[in-house]
Amino acid sequence: MKRLLNVLAVFSVACFFSSCAVVRQGEVGVKRTLGKIQQAPIMEGVKGYNPFVTRIIKVPTRTMNIEVRSPLPSKEGLTVQSDISILYRVVGSQAPQIVEKLGHNYDQVVILPVFRSAVADVSARYFAKDMHTGQRASIENAIREQMMSQLKDRGFIVESVLLKSIVLPAGLTKAIEEKLEAEQDSQRMQFILDKERQEAQRRIIEAEGVRDAQKIINEGLTPMLIQFKSIEAFNKLSTSPNSKVIITNGNAPMLIAPDKVQ
């Protein structure tokens, strides 16, 4: 009798724990009773249910990441290989409809097919070189927007589409590198030409300044100023202790050193 009671106790405890579900943060529960989906999602916490006729299906609502390696067709007909991350999440209020219509493998049923369609359509609008330059962000946003147009009403939100490890065809990679080198050489030459133009302009301005200065000096040398300067020169010569020979007409002195006089 005691053994039977122990068995019943263990069975009761097992039934109790098997009839409880813990819905954690970042997920919602979907209750299915006798094959019918309850349309109201079960929020986080401990929930009891009848394990014989009911099942609690847990659906994650946190951000999920799908890594895909996909070929990208370009506008000129080339194929670019790329590793792509798809960041998406499930809208919790629509989890019952997702489980009812798409099942558990909704990522394989709808997310990836929609992605492959969108990425093929968007990448075909761009040249291969654009996927390796600043156009990458535009391509990512275009893919995300096209996916959202098809998935939003189904209860999914695509947060980001990230193109990673883009591998261009070998010939195109070499052509891009050569073009970049040519552009750098052109920019370097343009810099040198600009520097030479600036130097030439500086010399012109300097020459114009010297010309203007000489013009001002010439215009300022009036007969009265020359006579005044001559008088100053005579006065300075008269105070000098050295011997000198001065030849003058009274207006402008000319100094001759003694060793030059014959």
Secondary structure as the mmCIF struct_conf table of DSSP 4:
data_model
#
loop_
_struct_conf.conf_type_id
_struct_conf.id
_struct_conf.beg_label_comp_id
_struct_conf.beg_label_asym_id
_struct_conf.beg_label_seq_id
_struct_conf.end_label_comp_id
_struct_conf.end_label_asym_id
_struct_conf.end_label_seq_id
HELX_RH_AL_P HELX_RH_AL_P1 LYS A 2 SER A 18
TURN_TY1_P TURN_TY1_P1 SER A 19 SER A 19
STRN STRN1 CYS A 20 VAL A 23
TURN_TY1_P TURN_TY1_P2 GLN A 25 GLY A 26
STRN STRN2 GLU A 27 THR A 33
TURN_TY1_P TURN_TY1_P3 LEU A 34 GLY A 35
STRN STRN3 LYS A 36 ILE A 37
HELX_LH_PP_P HELX_LH_PP_P1 GLN A 38 GLN A 38
BEND BEND1 GLN A 39 ALA A 40
HELX_LH_PP_P HELX_LH_PP_P2 PRO A 41 PRO A 41
STRN STRN4 ILE A 42 ILE A 42
BEND BEND2 GLU A 44 GLU A 44
STRN STRN5 GLY A 45 GLY A 48
TURN_TY1_P TURN_TY1_P4 PRO A 51 VAL A 53
STRN STRN6 THR A 54 PRO A 60
BEND BEND3 ARG A 62 ARG A 62
STRN STRN7 MET A 64 PRO A 73
TURN_TY1_P TURN_TY1_P5 LYS A 75 GLU A 76
BEND BEND4 GLY A 77 GLY A 77
STRN STRN8 THR A 79 VAL A 90
HELX_RH_3T_P HELX_RH_3T_P1 GLY A 92 GLN A 94
HELX_RH_AL_P HELX_RH_AL_P2 ALA A 95 LEU A 102
BEND BEND5 HIS A 104 HIS A 104
HELX_RH_AL_P HELX_RH_AL_P3 TYR A 106 TYR A 106
HELX_RH_PI_P HELX_RH_PI_P1 ASP A 107 ILE A 111
HELX_RH_AL_P HELX_RH_AL_P4 LEU A 112 SER A 123
TURN_TY1_P TURN_TY1_P6 ALA A 124 ARG A 125
BEND BEND6 TYR A 126 TYR A 126
HELX_RH_3T_P HELX_RH_3T_P2 ALA A 128 HIS A 132
BEND BEND7 THR A 133 THR A 133
TURN_TY1_P TURN_TY1_P7 GLY A 134 GLN A 135
HELX_RH_AL_P HELX_RH_AL_P5 ARG A 136 LEU A 151
HELX_RH_3T_P HELX_RH_3T_P3 LYS A 152 ARG A 154
TURN_TY1_P TURN_TY1_P8 GLY A 155 GLY A 155
STRN STRN9 PHE A 156 VAL A 167
HELX_RH_AL_P HELX_RH_AL_P6 ALA A 170 GLY A 220
HELX_RH_AL_P HELX_RH_AL_P7 PRO A 223 SER A 238
TURN_TY1_P TURN_TY1_P9 THR A 239 THR A 239
BEND BEND8 ASN A 242 ASN A 242
STRN STRN10 VAL A 245 THR A 248
BEND BEND9 GLY A 250 ALA A 252
STRN STRN11 PRO A 253 ILE A 256
HELX_RH_3T_P HELX_RH_3T_P4 PRO A 258 LYS A 260
#
